[in-house]
Structure formats: C-alpha cells, structure tokens
C-alpha cells in the first residue's frame, strides 16, 4: 500500500476506534447481522484475537418503529450487550454502527414523510450510542426515480448528518463518524445473476466527496464532514442468488488510486460475502479497510443447521425435517423472499433455502422456526459422531478432529460461523 493510502487508512480508523486501541489493524470487519449465534461467534473471535468488534444494524432490520427484528436501536444495543456479558466480552470494545440509514424502509411514501421518518431513525441511533452511521439516501421515494442524482442524495444525507450532530450535542455525547456514498450496492445482495459490474470511476468518487462537502456546509453540518471516514463505492464486488463476483484488483486500480486525493478517507466495501481470503486481502490492500459481511455468516449457520438435520435423520431415521418445516414457514409468510427470487417452482424452492442472498435468515427468529431448531438440537447426541460431522459438516470437521471444537450441536454452529469470519480476520489483521 502506498504511503498516502496507509496514512488515510490510519487516520480514518483512528477516528472510528477512538481511544480504544493504540495499534491499529489494517482494516476491520463489519458484522451486519442480528442473529444471536452470529453475534456470539463474532464476539468470541474478537475475544481470542484481542480486537475491537464492529457490529452494524440496517435500517430495515432495526429502527424507531422496530424494523423486521422488532428492535429499536436502544433495544439492539441491549441485545448485543447481553450477549457480550454472557460470553465475557468487554463492552468498551464494541463499536455499534447503523447501515443504510435513510428513507429506504419508507420509500413507498412521499419523500417528505420518508425523510422525516429517516431523521427520527438517525436521532434514535445516536441516542442509543451508535458511533458509526452510514448515510444512504440514494434511493427514490414515491413518484421519484429508483436512483437519485448525486446532488439530491447529498442534500438528503446532509439533512440526516445535521440531525445526528444536533442529537449528539443535545445529549452531551461524542458525535458519530460517517460513511457516505451514492453508488451503493443494494442491502443483502443483488436479486439477479451478475456477469460483470461497472467499477466506480475515480472521477465519480471524487465528485461524490465534493458534492457532499458542499451539501454538508450548506446544511450547517460542516463539522460532520470532518468526521466522514469513508465512502461507499462499487469496486466490482457483489453476489446474487446463484453466483458471486470476485474482486479483480486490476479493474479497480484507478479507483484505489483516487484515495490518495482524499485525505483521511478510506473505502467501505459492501457485499463482500463469499469472497476468498485472497480477494478480501486485496480489497484491504487497495484501501477498502471496512469489509461488510452479513448474509454469508447466516448462510454458514444455515449450512450447519441443515447438516445437523441430516445427521439427525441418519441417527434416528425420523421423517421430521428442518428443511421441510422452514419451507412451510416461508411459503406461509412469503413477504421476505417473494419479489427477490424468480423462476420455476423448483427454482424458487432451491433459492428459498440455498440462495447466496440467504433470505431464509429473516425467518430464524420466527417462533415456529426457533422451536424447530430447538427440537433439532435436543434430538442430537453429545457427542455427535465425528464420522457424521465429516460427512455433513465438512467446513468444521478439521477443528473437531483436532479437538479445537467440541462435537456438540451448538458448538458446531458457532464454529461454522467462525469459519466464515476467518478470512476477514486474516485480511484485516496487522501485518
């Protein structure tokens, strides 16, 4: 990495980390999930490595109206802190972030109403002590184009930044740091097969920064611009329902070089799920120091649960199936996947369970689904035979056979998630 990129990374991460840590890593993983096992796995890995952990909630997932998790920002914080207390992780080493904060949950409403609710949401995030806010106002509301131009996007982002600043002053709290950007990938991944992505041009990234700086100043939020630490751009990374587009450094060389003209800033990479350690490391080398991951972690959890379900069937020959129960739940409540998956009945069935977008993650909190998982866990022996773990849970078998992971159902689920987190730790660790 060039000296300019290295200095930018350190300046940006130091603002994010605050006084938490003297030696800064090369980057940081942003864990975007509300599943308790994912949170626990992330905290346990950070405890082993002695690092800070960044956990983010999205606007649709957590907002002042509850989101699809039913949690407000304050409730999400309590949820994270409860898990941290249970595993003995220091609360002061947790950074909470808000992702895609803007009008997206209310984009079917008119812009005035949607933005008013977005402002209330941002205030709630700041009041709950969230320290990193990704301001995403790039989507159109009712009667507007699906994607807005840079000027409107920046003006609306500045409105939200002003609310965040005023809220922090009102409650005597350190104001948050910000992520901005207009070329923002869709939350949770694309809904179609992807062949090639257009990488953000250097000029577009620099224009985004300049337009936001002007809009923040005009809105009376110039101080907030000093705490913008990163920009979301498109480096050519994405996943759809059935394929993953891997990072190609050569295609993003011009974009990466533009960071040398943005003092104190880094890039935030969205949709990095399913990238290999080589691609993740290359992203960090090129200035994408914040790597966001979400569906890839619950995808690993679903793999483990279905593997355990297969083991149960081998052991007791029963006809009950977690796969069948989850399909029944998703068919009876299609709102989280209908419109995101397309194709024949058989293609839809496969996507409901095995899509990279992992929209089955929305259903694990359902009471019936949680009951089915609990029944599965209770039906499995302790220990589970290593030979069956080798057959159905190959992702974690090496750790089991060497004694690093106990052959118990819950431990195997945590290990599967941890295995998906491993490449991120390797890519972001100090070298």
WOUR-V804456 format. One record per pair of residues at least 12 apart in sequence whose C-alpha atoms are under 7 Angstrom apart, sorted by the first residue. I is the first residue (numbers start at 0). J is the second residue. D is the distance in Angstrom with one decimal. If there is no record, write none. Layout:
# WOUR-V804456
i:I j:J d:D
i:I j:J d:D
This chain:
# WOUR-V804456
i:0 j:284 d:5.7
i:0 j:285 d:6.9
i:3 j:259 d:5.4
i:4 j:258 d:6.4
i:4 j:259 d:5.9
i:4 j:286 d:6.4
i:7 j:262 d:5.8
i:7 j:263 d:4.2
i:7 j:264 d:5.4
i:7 j:265 d:6.4
i:8 j:263 d:6.9
i:8 j:264 d:6.7
i:8 j:265 d:5.7
i:8 j:286 d:6.9
i:8 j:288 d:6.9
i:10 j:263 d:5.2
i:11 j:228 d:4.9
i:11 j:263 d:5.4
i:11 j:264 d:5.7
i:11 j:265 d:6.6
i:15 j:176 d:6.6
i:19 j:92 d:6.8
i:24 j:427 d:6.4
i:24 j:428 d:5.2
i:24 j:429 d:4.5
i:25 j:288 d:6.7
i:25 j:427 d:5.1
i:25 j:428 d:5.7
i:25 j:429 d:5.2
i:26 j:283 d:6.6
i:26 j:288 d:4.2
i:26 j:289 d:5.8
i:26 j:427 d:4.4
i:26 j:428 d:6.8
i:27 j:288 d:6.2
i:27 j:289 d:5.2
i:27 j:290 d:6.4
i:27 j:427 d:5.6
i:28 j:53 d:6.6
i:28 j:289 d:5.9
i:28 j:290 d:4.9
i:28 j:291 d:6.0
i:28 j:423 d:6.2
i:29 j:53 d:5.2
i:29 j:54 d:5.8
i:29 j:55 d:6.6
i:29 j:289 d:6.5
i:29 j:290 d:5.7
i:29 j:291 d:4.5
i:29 j:292 d:6.2
i:30 j:53 d:6.2
i:30 j:54 d:4.8
i:30 j:55 d:6.0
i:30 j:291 d:6.2
i:30 j:292 d:5.5
i:30 j:293 d:6.0
i:31 j:54 d:6.0
i:31 j:55 d:4.8
i:31 j:56 d:6.0
i:31 j:291 d:6.8
i:31 j:292 d:5.9
i:31 j:293 d:4.6
i:32 j:55 d:7.0
i:32 j:56 d:6.6
i:32 j:293 d:5.5
i:36 j:413 d:6.4
i:37 j:296 d:6.8
i:37 j:416 d:6.4
i:39 j:82 d:6.5
i:40 j:413 d:5.6
i:40 j:416 d:6.4
i:40 j:417 d:5.8
i:42 j:83 d:6.9
i:42 j:88 d:6.6
i:46 j:88 d:6.4
i:51 j:92 d:4.8
i:51 j:93 d:6.0
i:52 j:92 d:6.4
i:52 j:93 d:5.2
i:52 j:94 d:6.1
i:53 j:93 d:6.2
i:53 j:94 d:4.8
i:53 j:95 d:5.9
i:54 j:94 d:6.4
i:54 j:95 d:5.2
i:54 j:96 d:6.1
i:55 j:95 d:5.7
i:55 j:96 d:4.3
i:55 j:97 d:5.3
i:55 j:98 d:6.2
i:56 j:96 d:6.4
i:56 j:97 d:5.1
i:56 j:98 d:5.8
i:57 j:97 d:5.8
i:57 j:98 d:4.5
i:57 j:99 d:6.0
i:58 j:98 d:6.3
i:58 j:99 d:5.9
i:58 j:100 d:5.3
i:58 j:104 d:6.7
i:59 j:104 d:5.5
i:62 j:120 d:5.7
i:63 j:120 d:5.5
i:63 j:123 d:6.3
i:72 j:123 d:6.3
i:72 j:124 d:5.4
i:72 j:127 d:5.9
i:73 j:127 d:4.8
i:94 j:130 d:6.5
i:95 j:129 d:4.9
i:95 j:130 d:5.9
i:95 j:131 d:6.6
i:96 j:129 d:5.4
i:96 j:130 d:5.9
i:96 j:131 d:4.4
i:96 j:132 d:5.6
i:97 j:129 d:6.9
i:97 j:131 d:6.3
i:97 j:132 d:4.9
i:97 j:133 d:6.0
i:98 j:132 d:6.4
i:98 j:133 d:5.0
i:99 j:133 d:5.5
i:99 j:134 d:5.9
i:99 j:135 d:4.7
i:100 j:121 d:6.9
i:100 j:133 d:5.9
i:100 j:134 d:5.0
i:100 j:135 d:5.4
i:101 j:117 d:5.0
i:101 j:134 d:6.2
i:101 j:135 d:5.2
i:101 j:136 d:5.1
i:102 j:114 d:5.5
i:102 j:117 d:5.1
i:102 j:136 d:6.4
i:103 j:138 d:6.8
i:106 j:139 d:6.7
i:106 j:140 d:4.3
i:106 j:141 d:6.2
i:107 j:140 d:5.7
i:107 j:141 d:5.1
i:108 j:140 d:6.1
i:108 j:141 d:5.3
i:109 j:140 d:5.8
i:109 j:141 d:4.9
i:110 j:140 d:5.3
i:110 j:141 d:6.7
i:118 j:159 d:5.7
i:118 j:162 d:6.4
i:121 j:159 d:6.7
i:121 j:163 d:6.2
i:122 j:162 d:6.4
i:122 j:163 d:5.7
i:122 j:166 d:6.0
i:125 j:163 d:6.3
i:125 j:166 d:6.7
i:125 j:167 d:6.5
i:126 j:166 d:7.0
i:130 j:175 d:4.5
i:130 j:176 d:6.2
i:131 j:175 d:5.4
i:131 j:176 d:4.9
i:131 j:177 d:5.7
i:132 j:175 d:6.8
i:132 j:176 d:6.3
i:132 j:177 d:4.9
i:132 j:178 d:6.2
i:133 j:177 d:5.7
i:133 j:178 d:4.5
i:133 j:179 d:6.1
i:134 j:156 d:5.8
i:134 j:178 d:6.2
i:134 j:179 d:5.6
i:135 j:156 d:6.8
i:135 j:179 d:6.9
i:136 j:152 d:5.3
i:136 j:155 d:6.2
i:136 j:156 d:5.9
i:137 j:152 d:5.2
i:137 j:181 d:5.7
i:149 j:181 d:6.3
i:149 j:207 d:6.8
i:150 j:210 d:6.6
i:152 j:181 d:6.8
i:153 j:210 d:6.5
i:153 j:211 d:5.0
i:153 j:214 d:6.0
i:154 j:214 d:5.3
i:157 j:214 d:6.0
i:157 j:215 d:4.8
i:157 j:218 d:6.1
i:157 j:220 d:6.8
i:158 j:218 d:6.6
i:160 j:220 d:6.6
i:160 j:223 d:6.6
i:161 j:219 d:6.9
i:161 j:220 d:5.2
i:164 j:223 d:6.9
i:176 j:226 d:4.9
i:176 j:227 d:5.7
i:176 j:228 d:6.5
i:177 j:226 d:6.1
i:177 j:227 d:4.4
i:177 j:228 d:6.0
i:178 j:227 d:5.8
i:178 j:228 d:6.1
i:178 j:229 d:4.9
i:178 j:230 d:5.5
i:178 j:231 d:7.0
i:179 j:229 d:6.5
i:179 j:230 d:4.9
i:179 j:231 d:6.2
i:180 j:207 d:6.5
i:180 j:230 d:5.1
i:180 j:231 d:4.7
i:180 j:232 d:6.5
i:181 j:207 d:6.8
i:182 j:231 d:6.7
i:182 j:232 d:5.3
i:182 j:233 d:6.3
i:183 j:231 d:6.1
i:183 j:232 d:6.3
i:184 j:269 d:6.7
i:187 j:294 d:6.6
i:187 j:356 d:6.1
i:188 j:237 d:6.6
i:188 j:238 d:5.6
i:188 j:239 d:5.8
i:188 j:270 d:6.1
i:188 j:356 d:5.8
i:189 j:238 d:6.2
i:189 j:239 d:4.7
i:190 j:239 d:5.5
i:190 j:240 d:6.1
i:190 j:339 d:5.5
i:190 j:340 d:6.7
i:191 j:239 d:5.6
i:191 j:240 d:6.5
i:192 j:239 d:5.6
i:192 j:240 d:6.8
i:192 j:241 d:6.6
i:192 j:242 d:6.5
i:193 j:239 d:6.5
i:193 j:242 d:7.0
i:196 j:235 d:5.2
i:197 j:235 d:6.4
i:198 j:233 d:5.3
i:198 j:234 d:5.1
i:198 j:235 d:5.1
i:198 j:251 d:6.5
i:199 j:232 d:6.0
i:199 j:233 d:5.2
i:199 j:234 d:6.4
i:199 j:254 d:6.6
i:200 j:254 d:5.8
i:201 j:253 d:6.1
i:201 j:254 d:4.7
i:201 j:257 d:5.4
i:212 j:224 d:6.3
i:228 j:263 d:6.7
i:228 j:264 d:4.9
i:228 j:265 d:6.3
i:229 j:264 d:5.0
i:229 j:265 d:4.6
i:229 j:266 d:5.1
i:229 j:267 d:6.1
i:230 j:265 d:6.6
i:230 j:266 d:5.0
i:230 j:267 d:5.9
i:231 j:266 d:5.9
i:231 j:267 d:5.1
i:231 j:268 d:6.4
i:234 j:251 d:5.9
i:236 j:270 d:6.6
i:236 j:271 d:6.5
i:237 j:270 d:5.3
i:237 j:271 d:6.7
i:238 j:270 d:6.7
i:238 j:355 d:6.9
i:239 j:355 d:6.3
i:239 j:356 d:6.3
i:240 j:350 d:6.9
i:240 j:354 d:4.7
i:240 j:355 d:4.9
i:240 j:356 d:5.3
i:241 j:354 d:6.0
i:241 j:355 d:6.1
i:243 j:273 d:7.0
i:245 j:274 d:6.0
i:245 j:278 d:6.9
i:246 j:278 d:5.5
i:248 j:281 d:6.8
i:255 j:285 d:5.4
i:255 j:286 d:6.4
i:265 j:286 d:5.7
i:265 j:287 d:6.2
i:265 j:288 d:6.4
i:266 j:286 d:5.9
i:266 j:287 d:4.5
i:266 j:288 d:6.4
i:266 j:289 d:6.9
i:267 j:287 d:5.4
i:267 j:288 d:6.4
i:267 j:289 d:4.8
i:267 j:290 d:6.3
i:268 j:287 d:5.8
i:268 j:289 d:6.1
i:268 j:290 d:5.2
i:268 j:291 d:6.1
i:269 j:290 d:6.6
i:269 j:291 d:5.1
i:270 j:291 d:6.4
i:270 j:292 d:6.4
i:271 j:290 d:6.5
i:271 j:291 d:6.0
i:271 j:292 d:5.9
i:272 j:292 d:5.2
i:272 j:293 d:6.9
i:272 j:294 d:6.8
i:272 j:295 d:4.9
i:273 j:295 d:6.1
i:275 j:422 d:6.8
i:276 j:422 d:4.7
i:276 j:423 d:6.9
i:276 j:426 d:6.3
i:279 j:423 d:6.8
i:279 j:426 d:5.7
i:280 j:426 d:4.3
i:283 j:426 d:6.8
i:283 j:427 d:6.7
i:294 j:356 d:6.2
i:294 j:357 d:5.7
i:296 j:416 d:5.5
i:296 j:419 d:6.1
i:297 j:360 d:6.3
i:298 j:357 d:5.9
i:299 j:415 d:5.7
i:299 j:416 d:5.5
i:299 j:419 d:6.7
i:300 j:412 d:5.8
i:300 j:415 d:6.2
i:300 j:416 d:5.8
i:303 j:392 d:6.4
i:303 j:412 d:5.5
i:303 j:415 d:6.4
i:304 j:412 d:7.0
i:305 j:322 d:6.9
i:306 j:391 d:5.0
i:306 j:392 d:5.8
i:308 j:320 d:6.7
i:308 j:321 d:6.3
i:308 j:375 d:6.8
i:310 j:387 d:6.4
i:311 j:379 d:6.1
i:321 j:371 d:6.5
i:325 j:368 d:6.5
i:335 j:358 d:6.7
i:335 j:361 d:6.8
i:336 j:358 d:6.1
i:376 j:408 d:6.1
i:381 j:407 d:5.7
i:382 j:406 d:5.2
i:382 j:407 d:5.6
i:383 j:406 d:5.3
i:383 j:407 d:6.1
i:394 j:415 d:6.5
i:395 j:414 d:6.3
i:395 j:415 d:6.0
